[in-house]
């Protein structure tokens, strides 16, 4: 019985176990993969068909149906590899609404890297460096705006033609900034800062020549700079009209760039190089009336004192010994002559009126009647006024000829030779009153009633 068992054919289970033992290493690998205990890559290699593994696969396929039903079916390496590839593709596929990355990932990552480097560099700058950068940026911005647009702020120059010369004196020690300011104030340039930058950029700020220069309004900044550097000075020529007072003379000369207005007025208070100019009580300016109105040419010494000295010399020369004797014969001092002539100058617009007005003033002085000249009230005001009011006649001042008899303390303007000669040679009339119409022509009368009637007609 036992021998019979030994010689009996092998059972199906035994045949199966034997087949497993004799199987190639590739087949063993396939089964290991199916149990999930090995890596996917060896399984993929095992799935590749080769000649050496083909017979083993056929034998395995024949025995597979005879295996126990309790075991789970084994997946092949080829099938598992395909499933894994599908899952990876699904993971790589972008979600709905997202853009597919087409290889720009490296560039996108590079931008944050650059930003981080820039941020680190900025943070490493100290507060001193930041302050310096801010200051430089502000200066450059401001300079750029001024260079581009400049400024149109200039002073108003009274009684001047746009084509006339504007004079400016450059004295030793004058700074570039002072020259820029003065050119701007005179209306020669339109941008002080633009001119200043030109000086600095070209290195010309210390190359100016001293002297007197002639400019015109709104010149090109470069042309002005070239003129100052080249020392293109000029002979000064200016005109003071008849009837200008000290304040008007100071403003005219200041507008032309020859003097400082306030400096000129201060100098005029006590300027008295001749005895007849000696300042008297209540006189505002000793030089008033004695700076002869004329056209002057200056070659040197362009200063407030120099100009006054030249104008006073002109007056003294024109007042010849014969004229002085004529004044003395009328009982007039030079001071009285010029004071009365200044009233005539301000009252008369036309030459034919001067001797008649002079005669009216002489008659009132002889009668002890106030001169009642509106021009003396105008002298006390800040600016000209077409018609004075009753209230104006009450101004408390020695110059108010409505309130005080006789001549005012001193001249109120610089009279021309025609007014001086009119006082020395007055007309022979009986007029006691006069009034000017809107055109400046005077109308005369002997009585006050006649005067009021004429006033109603011409005013």
C-alpha positions as CSV (number, residue, x, y, z in Angstrom):
1,X,0.0,0.0,0.0
2,X,2.7,2.4,0.9
3,X,4.7,1.6,-2.2
4,X,1.6,2.2,-4.2
5,X,1.3,5.7,-2.8
6,X,4.9,6.4,-3.6
7,X,4.5,5.4,-7.2
8,X,1.1,7.1,-7.6
9,X,1.0,10.0,-9.9
10,X,1.5,13.5,-8.4
11,X,-1.7,15.4,-7.4
12,X,-2.7,18.7,-8.9
13,X,-1.5,20.7,-5.9
14,X,1.9,19.0,-6.0
15,X,2.2,19.8,-9.7
16,X,1.4,23.4,-9.0
17,X,3.9,23.8,-6.3
18,X,6.5,22.2,-8.5
19,X,5.8,24.6,-11.3
20,X,6.2,27.5,-9.0
21,X,9.6,26.3,-7.8
22,X,10.8,25.7,-11.4
23,X,9.6,29.0,-12.6
24,X,12.1,31.6,-13.8
25,X,13.1,34.6,-11.6
26,X,10.9,36.8,-13.9
27,X,7.8,34.9,-13.0
28,X,8.6,35.2,-9.3
29,X,9.0,38.9,-9.7
30,X,5.6,39.1,-11.3
31,X,3.9,37.5,-8.4
32,X,5.7,39.7,-5.9
33,X,4.4,42.8,-7.7
34,X,0.8,41.5,-7.6
35,X,1.0,41.3,-3.8
36,X,2.0,45.0,-3.8
37,X,5.3,44.4,-1.9
38,X,7.7,45.6,-4.6
39,X,8.5,48.8,-6.6
40,X,6.7,49.6,-9.8
41,X,9.8,50.0,-11.9
42,X,11.0,46.3,-11.6
43,X,7.4,45.3,-12.4
44,X,7.5,47.3,-15.5
45,X,10.7,45.7,-16.6
46,X,9.3,42.2,-15.9
47,X,6.3,43.0,-18.1
48,X,8.5,43.3,-21.2
49,X,8.2,40.2,-23.4
50,X,11.4,38.2,-24.0
51,X,12.1,34.8,-25.5
52,X,13.3,33.3,-22.3
53,X,10.1,34.1,-20.4
54,X,7.6,33.2,-23.1
55,X,7.2,29.5,-22.3
56,X,6.9,30.2,-18.6
57,X,4.1,32.6,-19.3
58,X,2.2,29.9,-21.3
59,X,2.6,27.3,-18.6
60,X,1.5,29.8,-16.0
61,X,-1.6,30.7,-18.0
62,X,-2.5,27.0,-18.3
63,X,-2.3,26.4,-14.5
64,X,-3.9,29.7,-13.4
65,X,-7.5,28.4,-13.7
66,X,-6.6,25.4,-11.5
67,X,-5.6,27.6,-8.6
68,X,-7.7,27.8,-5.4
69,X,-10.7,30.2,-5.7
70,X,-9.9,31.6,-2.3
71,X,-6.9,33.6,-3.7
72,X,-7.4,37.1,-5.2
73,X,-6.7,37.5,-8.9
74,X,-3.1,38.7,-9.5
75,X,-2.7,41.9,-11.7
76,X,0.1,41.8,-14.2
77,X,3.0,44.3,-14.0
78,X,2.0,45.8,-17.3
79,X,-1.6,46.5,-16.2
80,X,-0.4,48.1,-12.9
81,X,2.1,50.3,-14.7
82,X,-0.6,51.6,-17.0
83,X,-2.9,52.4,-14.1
84,X,-0.1,54.3,-12.3
85,X,0.7,56.3,-15.4
86,X,-3.0,57.3,-15.7
87,X,-3.1,58.5,-12.1
88,X,0.0,60.6,-12.6
89,X,-1.4,62.2,-15.8
90,X,-4.6,63.0,-13.9
91,X,-2.6,64.7,-11.1
92,X,-0.6,66.7,-13.6
93,X,-3.7,67.9,-15.5
94,X,-4.7,71.4,-14.4
95,X,-7.9,72.0,-12.7
96,X,-10.8,73.6,-14.6
97,X,-10.3,77.3,-15.0
98,X,-6.5,77.1,-14.4
99,X,-3.9,77.9,-17.0
100,X,-1.6,75.1,-18.0
101,X,2.1,75.7,-17.1
102,X,4.0,75.6,-20.3
103,X,7.5,75.8,-19.0
104,X,7.6,79.3,-17.5
105,X,7.9,78.1,-14.0
106,X,11.6,78.9,-13.8
107,X,11.0,82.4,-15.0
108,X,8.2,83.0,-12.5
109,X,10.5,81.9,-9.7
110,X,13.3,84.1,-10.9
111,X,11.2,87.3,-10.4
112,X,10.6,86.9,-6.7
113,X,14.3,86.1,-6.4
114,X,15.2,89.4,-8.0
115,X,12.7,91.3,-5.9
116,X,14.1,89.8,-2.7
117,X,17.6,90.9,-3.7
118,X,16.4,94.5,-4.5
119,X,14.5,94.6,-1.2
120,X,17.5,93.4,0.7
121,X,19.7,96.1,-1.0
122,X,17.1,98.8,-0.1
123,X,16.9,97.7,3.5
124,X,20.7,97.7,3.8
125,X,20.8,101.5,3.0
126,X,21.3,103.5,6.1
127,X,19.1,106.6,7.0
128,X,22.0,109.0,6.1
129,X,22.1,107.6,2.6
130,X,18.4,107.8,2.3
131,X,18.4,111.4,3.4
132,X,21.1,112.3,0.9
133,X,19.1,110.6,-1.9
134,X,16.0,112.5,-0.9
135,X,17.7,115.8,-0.9
136,X,19.4,115.3,-4.2
137,X,16.1,114.1,-5.8
138,X,14.3,117.2,-4.5
139,X,16.9,119.6,-5.8
140,X,17.0,118.0,-9.2
141,X,13.2,118.0,-9.5
142,X,12.9,121.6,-8.5
143,X,15.7,122.6,-10.8
144,X,14.2,120.7,-13.7
145,X,10.8,122.4,-13.2
146,X,12.3,125.8,-13.0
147,X,14.6,125.2,-16.0
148,X,11.6,123.9,-18.0
149,X,9.0,126.5,-17.0
150,X,10.8,129.3,-15.2
151,X,8.7,132.0,-13.6
152,X,6.9,135.0,-14.9
153,X,7.1,137.1,-11.7
154,X,8.6,140.5,-12.5
155,X,8.2,144.0,-11.1
156,X,6.1,146.7,-12.9
157,X,8.4,149.4,-14.2
158,X,6.5,152.7,-14.3
159,X,6.7,155.2,-17.1
160,X,9.0,153.1,-19.2
161,X,8.9,152.0,-22.8
162,X,9.5,148.3,-23.3
163,X,12.3,149.2,-25.8
164,X,14.2,151.4,-23.4
165,X,17.4,150.4,-21.7
166,X,17.4,149.0,-18.2
167,X,20.6,149.7,-16.4
168,X,22.2,147.6,-13.7
169,X,25.4,148.3,-11.8
170,X,27.7,145.5,-10.8
171,X,29.9,146.5,-7.9
172,X,32.9,144.7,-6.5
173,X,31.8,142.0,-4.1
174,X,28.4,141.6,-5.6
175,X,27.4,137.9,-5.4
176,X,25.9,135.8,-8.2
177,X,22.6,135.4,-6.2
178,X,22.3,139.2,-5.7
179,X,22.8,139.7,-9.5
180,X,20.2,137.1,-10.2
181,X,17.7,138.7,-7.9
182,X,18.3,142.2,-9.3
183,X,17.9,141.1,-12.9
184,X,14.6,139.5,-12.0
185,X,13.4,142.5,-10.1
186,X,14.2,144.8,-13.0
187,X,12.4,142.6,-15.5
188,X,15.5,141.8,-17.5
189,X,15.0,138.0,-17.1
190,X,11.9,135.9,-16.5
191,X,13.5,133.2,-14.3
192,X,15.9,133.9,-11.5
193,X,16.6,130.2,-10.8
194,X,17.2,129.3,-14.5
195,X,19.7,132.1,-14.7
196,X,21.4,131.0,-11.5
197,X,21.6,127.4,-12.8
198,X,23.2,128.6,-16.0
199,X,25.9,130.4,-14.0
200,X,26.6,127.4,-11.9
201,X,26.6,124.8,-14.7
202,X,28.9,126.9,-16.9
203,X,31.1,128.0,-14.1
204,X,30.6,131.7,-14.7
205,X,29.3,132.7,-11.3
206,X,32.7,134.4,-10.4
207,X,33.5,135.7,-13.9
208,X,31.4,138.9,-13.9
209,X,33.0,142.2,-14.7
210,X,32.1,145.2,-12.6
211,X,30.6,148.2,-14.3
212,X,27.2,149.5,-15.6
213,X,25.3,147.3,-18.0
214,X,22.4,148.2,-20.3
215,X,19.7,145.5,-20.8
216,X,16.2,145.3,-22.3
217,X,13.1,143.7,-20.8
218,X,12.7,139.9,-21.0
219,X,16.1,139.0,-22.4
220,X,17.4,135.5,-23.0
221,X,19.2,134.3,-19.9
222,X,22.2,133.1,-21.9
223,X,22.6,136.5,-23.6
224,X,22.5,138.3,-20.3
225,X,25.1,135.9,-18.9
226,X,27.4,136.3,-21.9
227,X,27.2,140.1,-21.5
228,X,28.2,140.0,-17.9
229,X,31.1,137.6,-18.4
230,X,32.4,139.6,-21.4
231,X,32.2,142.9,-19.4
232,X,30.1,144.5,-22.1
233,X,29.5,147.7,-20.0
234,X,27.8,150.8,-21.3
235,X,27.6,154.6,-20.8
236,X,24.5,155.3,-18.7
237,X,21.9,157.7,-20.1
238,X,18.7,158.6,-18.3
239,X,16.1,161.4,-18.4
240,X,14.3,163.1,-15.4
241,X,11.1,164.9,-16.6
242,X,10.2,168.4,-15.4
243,X,8.0,168.4,-12.3
244,X,9.4,165.1,-10.8
245,X,9.7,165.2,-7.1
246,X,12.4,163.3,-5.1
247,X,10.2,160.2,-4.7
248,X,9.5,160.1,-8.4
249,X,13.2,160.6,-9.3
250,X,14.2,157.8,-6.9
251,X,11.6,155.4,-8.4
252,X,12.7,156.2,-12.0
253,X,16.3,155.6,-11.2
254,X,15.5,152.5,-9.3
255,X,13.4,151.2,-12.2
256,X,16.3,151.7,-14.5
257,X,18.6,149.8,-12.2
258,X,20.8,152.6,-11.3
259,X,20.1,153.0,-7.5
260,X,18.3,151.5,-4.6
261,X,15.1,153.5,-4.1
262,X,15.2,153.7,-0.3
263,X,18.9,154.4,-0.3
264,X,18.4,157.3,-2.7
265,X,15.6,158.8,-0.5
266,X,17.7,158.5,2.6
267,X,20.6,160.3,0.9
268,X,18.2,163.0,-0.4
269,X,17.1,164.0,3.1
270,X,20.3,165.8,4.0
271,X,22.0,166.2,0.6
272,X,22.9,169.9,0.5
273,X,26.2,170.7,-1.2
274,X,25.3,174.4,-1.7
275,X,24.3,177.0,0.9
276,X,20.9,177.7,-0.6
277,X,20.1,174.0,-0.3
278,X,20.6,174.0,3.5
279,X,17.7,172.1,5.1
280,X,15.1,174.2,6.8
281,X,12.6,173.3,9.4
282,X,9.8,171.0,8.2
283,X,11.5,170.4,4.9
284,X,11.2,166.7,3.9
285,X,14.2,166.5,1.6
286,X,17.0,169.0,1.4
287,X,17.6,168.0,-2.2
288,X,13.9,168.5,-3.3
289,X,13.7,171.0,-6.2
290,X,17.4,171.3,-6.7
291,X,18.0,168.2,-8.9
292,X,17.6,169.7,-12.3
293,X,15.3,167.8,-14.7
294,X,17.3,166.9,-17.7
295,X,18.9,164.1,-19.7
296,X,22.1,162.8,-18.2
297,X,25.0,160.6,-19.4
298,X,27.1,158.9,-16.8
299,X,30.5,157.5,-17.5
300,X,31.4,156.5,-13.9
301,X,30.4,156.8,-10.3
302,X,26.9,155.4,-10.8
303,X,25.6,155.8,-7.2
304,X,22.8,157.6,-5.4
305,X,25.2,160.3,-4.1
306,X,27.0,160.5,-7.5
307,X,23.8,161.0,-9.4
308,X,22.5,163.7,-7.0
309,X,25.8,165.5,-7.1
310,X,25.7,165.6,-10.9
311,X,22.1,166.9,-11.0
312,X,22.7,169.5,-8.4
313,X,25.7,170.8,-10.3
314,X,23.6,171.1,-13.4
315,X,21.0,173.2,-11.5
316,X,23.7,175.4,-10.0
317,X,25.2,176.0,-13.5
318,X,21.8,176.9,-15.0
319,X,21.0,179.4,-12.3
320,X,23.3,182.0,-13.7
321,X,24.4,185.1,-11.8
322,X,22.0,187.2,-13.9
323,X,19.1,185.1,-12.8
324,X,20.2,185.2,-9.2
325,X,20.4,189.0,-9.3
326,X,16.9,189.1,-10.9
327,X,15.5,187.0,-8.1
328,X,17.2,189.3,-5.5
329,X,15.6,192.3,-7.2
330,X,12.2,190.8,-6.6
331,X,13.0,190.1,-3.0
332,X,13.2,186.4,-3.6
333,X,15.9,184.1,-2.2
334,X,17.0,181.2,-4.3
335,X,15.0,178.9,-1.9
336,X,11.8,181.0,-2.4
337,X,12.4,181.2,-6.1
338,X,12.6,177.5,-6.5
339,X,9.7,176.8,-4.1
340,X,7.4,179.1,-6.0
341,X,8.6,177.8,-9.4
342,X,7.9,174.2,-8.2
343,X,4.2,175.2,-7.6
344,X,3.9,176.8,-11.0
345,X,5.5,173.7,-12.6
346,X,2.9,171.3,-11.0
347,X,-0.1,173.6,-11.7
348,X,0.7,174.4,-15.4
349,X,0.6,171.8,-18.2
350,X,1.0,174.3,-21.0
351,X,3.7,177.0,-21.3
352,X,1.3,179.9,-21.8
353,X,-0.2,179.3,-18.4
354,X,3.0,179.5,-16.4
355,X,3.4,183.3,-16.3
356,X,-0.3,183.8,-15.5
357,X,-0.3,181.3,-12.6
358,X,2.9,182.9,-11.3
359,X,1.2,186.3,-11.3
360,X,-1.8,184.8,-9.4
361,X,0.4,183.4,-6.7
362,X,2.3,186.7,-6.3
363,X,-1.0,188.6,-6.0
364,X,-2.2,186.3,-3.2
365,X,1.1,186.6,-1.4
366,X,0.8,190.3,-1.5
367,X,-2.8,190.2,-0.2
368,X,-2.0,187.7,2.6
369,X,-4.4,185.3,1.0
370,X,-3.6,181.5,1.2
371,X,-2.2,180.2,-2.0
372,X,-4.7,177.3,-1.9
373,X,-2.7,175.2,-4.3
374,X,-4.0,171.6,-4.7
375,X,-0.5,170.5,-5.7
376,X,0.7,171.1,-2.1
377,X,-1.9,168.6,-0.9
378,X,-0.9,166.1,-3.6
379,X,2.6,166.3,-2.3
380,X,1.4,165.0,1.1
381,X,-0.5,162.1,-0.4
382,X,0.9,158.6,-1.2
383,X,-0.2,158.9,-4.8
384,X,-1.7,161.4,-7.3
385,X,-5.4,162.3,-7.0
386,X,-7.4,163.9,-9.8
387,X,-9.5,166.1,-7.5
388,X,-8.8,166.9,-3.9
389,X,-11.7,166.9,-1.4
390,X,-12.8,169.3,1.3
391,X,-11.5,166.7,3.8
392,X,-8.1,166.8,2.0
393,X,-7.8,170.5,2.7
394,X,-7.9,169.8,6.4
395,X,-4.6,167.8,6.4
396,X,-2.5,169.0,9.2
397,X,0.9,169.9,7.6
398,X,3.0,173.0,7.0
399,X,2.8,172.1,3.3
400,X,-1.0,172.5,3.3
401,X,-1.4,175.9,1.6
402,X,-5.2,175.9,2.4
403,X,-4.4,176.0,6.1
404,X,-1.2,178.1,6.1
405,X,-0.5,181.4,4.4
406,X,2.7,182.1,2.4
407,X,4.9,179.6,0.7
408,X,5.3,176.0,1.9
409,X,8.5,175.0,3.8
410,X,10.3,174.1,0.5
411,X,9.9,173.1,-3.1
412,X,7.6,170.2,-3.9
413,X,9.2,169.2,-7.2
414,X,12.1,170.0,-9.6
415,X,11.0,172.9,-11.8
416,X,12.2,173.4,-15.3
417,X,13.7,176.6,-16.6
418,X,10.4,177.8,-18.1
419,X,8.7,177.7,-14.7
420,X,11.7,179.5,-13.1
421,X,11.7,182.2,-15.8
422,X,7.9,182.5,-15.4
423,X,8.3,183.4,-11.7
424,X,11.0,185.9,-12.6
425,X,8.8,187.3,-15.3
426,X,5.2,187.0,-14.3
427,X,2.2,188.1,-16.5
428,X,0.6,191.5,-15.8
429,X,-3.1,190.6,-15.0
430,X,-5.7,191.1,-12.4
431,X,-6.6,187.4,-12.0
432,X,-7.0,186.0,-8.6
433,X,-8.4,182.5,-9.3
434,X,-7.8,179.8,-11.8
435,X,-9.0,176.2,-12.4
436,X,-7.9,173.6,-15.0
437,X,-10.2,171.6,-17.1
438,X,-9.9,167.9,-17.8
439,X,-7.5,168.6,-20.7
440,X,-5.2,170.7,-18.5
441,X,-6.0,174.1,-19.8
442,X,-6.5,176.8,-17.1
443,X,-9.4,179.2,-16.9
444,X,-9.0,182.4,-14.9
445,X,-11.3,184.8,-13.1
446,X,-11.1,187.9,-10.9
447,X,-13.9,187.1,-8.4
448,X,-14.8,184.1,-6.4
449,X,-18.3,184.0,-7.9
450,X,-16.9,184.0,-11.4
451,X,-14.5,181.2,-10.3
452,X,-17.4,179.0,-9.0
453,X,-19.3,179.4,-12.2
454,X,-16.3,178.4,-14.3
455,X,-15.7,175.4,-12.0
456,X,-19.3,174.2,-12.8
457,X,-18.6,174.5,-16.5
458,X,-15.2,172.8,-16.8
459,X,-15.5,170.1,-14.1
